[in-house]
Amino acid sequence: MQRLILAALAALLSSASVHAQLITFSDFVSPNTGSTMGQPATYQGLEIDGFFSAVQASADYVPFPSGTQALENNFYWGGDTQTLRGLKPFIFESAELAPLVIDNYWGFSAQGVTIDGYRHGVKIATVTYSFVNASGDPNFHWYYASAGFDQVVDTLAFQPRAFSGESEAYLLDALNIQPVPEPETWALLGVGAVAVLARQRQRKTAR
């Protein structure tokens, strides 16, 4: 009987399993133009802060690691924090980040980004990535930020750290998240497990 229960649960869990989702923003359309300045936009299960805008890969930037577009924070209009809010809870696994450097000019770039994870409005995790080397000198390349969170979150808040003044610009080329089933999904899995066991018992009785 124990083996039967384990087998039933394994089958149901595998059918509801979720895999990491790489979001590259390649088809994202910036909402922050004209009268829609600052309005959020929904994209691949995320509500994207209206003070993020899409930038195309060009000769001014190093090649984007993933996709043909990246998000740029509108540091001048958008304030100190930009958010990505999940329509469903998720686990943040990694991100591809870079300072905003145009033709080797660092005048607008952040020196790093802190990402805070929130669940129901409460900060439960944080991680900081630096765009400078051990000597404090800027180093322009894409940073694969692999140290994500183990905790389930519903919002990521990006806080750039400035070199000086308003130099807080950065690029986000991709976000790697793992969706998490809602409690209702787990409840349905439990009901499904009971149904599987009931069918197995009926078959045994019929024999």
N, C-alpha and C positions, 0 to 999 in steps of 0.2 A: 504493500500500500504506500509506503514512504517513497519508493521509487516512482510509483505512478503519479504521486503528487508533484514530485520534483520534475518529472518529465512534462507534466501539464503546464506547470509554471514556466519552465524553460521555453516551451513552444510559444506561449502567449507573450512572454517578454521579448523573445526574438522578433515576433511579428510587430511589436510596438517599439522596437529599439530605434534610437535616433543616432545620427552620425554628425560629425562636425560639419559645419556649413561655412564655406569660404565665400565671403561677400566682397566683391571687387569694385563695385560702384561704376562699372563700365557703362551701364545704361541709365545711370542716375541723372535726372534733370534738375538743375539747380532751381529752388523755389524763390531765391532771394533776389529777384529783379523787379523793379518798378513797385507796384502796389503790394506785391507779395513779399517784400523785404521782411525777413525775420520769421516768416511763417514756416512751420515744420512740414516735412514731406515724408510720406510712407514709402519704404523701399525694402523689399525682400524681408518683410517681417520686422523692420525697424522703423521707428519714428525718428527721423533725422532732424536735428536742430536746424532752424532756418538760417543760422549764421555759418553754416557750412556751404561751400559752393564747389561745383565740379570743375576740375581743370583737366585739359587734354594733355596727353604726352606730347612733348615738343623738344626741339633742340636746346631749349633753355634749361631743361631738367635732365638729370640722368634718366636712363630708361626705367619705366615703371616695372616693378617685379611681377605684378599681377594685373591683367586687364589694360585698358587703354585710357582710363581716367583715374583720378585720385580726388579725395576731398581736401579742400583747403579751408582752414578756419579764417573767417573774415574778422581778424583780430581788431581792426579799427572800429567796426560797428558792433561786433558781437560780444564785447566784454571779455572777462577772464575765463569763462567756462563755456564749453560746448558739450551737448549731450546727445547720446544715442539711446533711445528708449525702446526696449523690446516689447512687441505686442504680446509675447509670451515669455516666461522666464527662461533663462539660458545660463550657461557657464562660459565665461570669457576665457579662451585658450591662448590666442596670440593676435598680434597686429603687425602690420608693416607701416613703419613711420619714417619720416625724414624731415629735416629742417627745410624751410622754404628758402632756397638759394637760387637766385637768377643770375646767370652769367658770372658766377663766382662772387656775387655781392651778398653779404650777410646782413645788410642793414635792417631787413625785416624779420629775420629768423629768430625763432625761439632757441634756447639752449637745451631744451628738454621738455618732456611732457609727463605729467602725473595723471594716471587714470584711476579714478575712484569707482568702486562698484557699490550700487545701492539696491536694497530690497525693501519694497514698501516704504520708501523714503528714508531709510536708515542706512548709513554708510557701514558696510561690513568688510570691505577689502580695499586695498590700495597698492599701487605699484608705480614706480617712477623710472623713466627711461631718459638717459642723457645723450645729447648730440655732441658732446665734447669728449676729448680723449683724456688720459690720465694727467696730462700737463695743463688741462684747461683750454686747449686750443680746439677750435671747431673742426669737425671732420665730416665732410658731406658725403653721405652714402645712405642707402636704405637700411634701416634697422629692423631686423626681424625680432620683434619683441615677444619672446616665447614664454615668458614667465607670467602666466595668466592667474586666474583665481580658481580655487577648488569649490568655493561657495557659489550657490545659485543666486543670480542677480537679475534685476529687470531693467536697470539703467546703468550706463557708463557715462561718467562725467570726465571730460578731458580738460586739464588745466595746464596750459603752456607756461613755461618758466622763461622769463625774458632775460636777454643779455642786459638791456637797458631800455628805458622808456617804453615804447609801444612795440618793440621787436619781439613779437610773440607768434609769428606765423610758422605753421608746420603743415605737412602733408600726411594724409592717411590713405594709403593705397588699397589696403585689404584688411578685413576683420574676420577672424576665425572664431566662431562660436558654436557651442553645442546646445541645441534646444533641449529643454527638460519637459517631460510630460506633466501636465497639470494633475492635481489630486484626483479630479474626476476620472482621468485616464486610468490611474492606478485602481480606483474603485471598480471600473469596468473590467480591468484585468482580473480582479478578485472574483467578480461575478462569472467571468469566463472560465476561471479555474474550477469553480464549483460546478459549472455546467459540464465541463469535460469529465470531472470525476463522476458526476451523475450518469452520464452516458456510458462510461466504462462499467459502472455497477450494473446498469440495465443489461448490458451485453453479457456480463457474467451470469446474471440471473436467468437470462433467456437460454443460456447453455444448459 
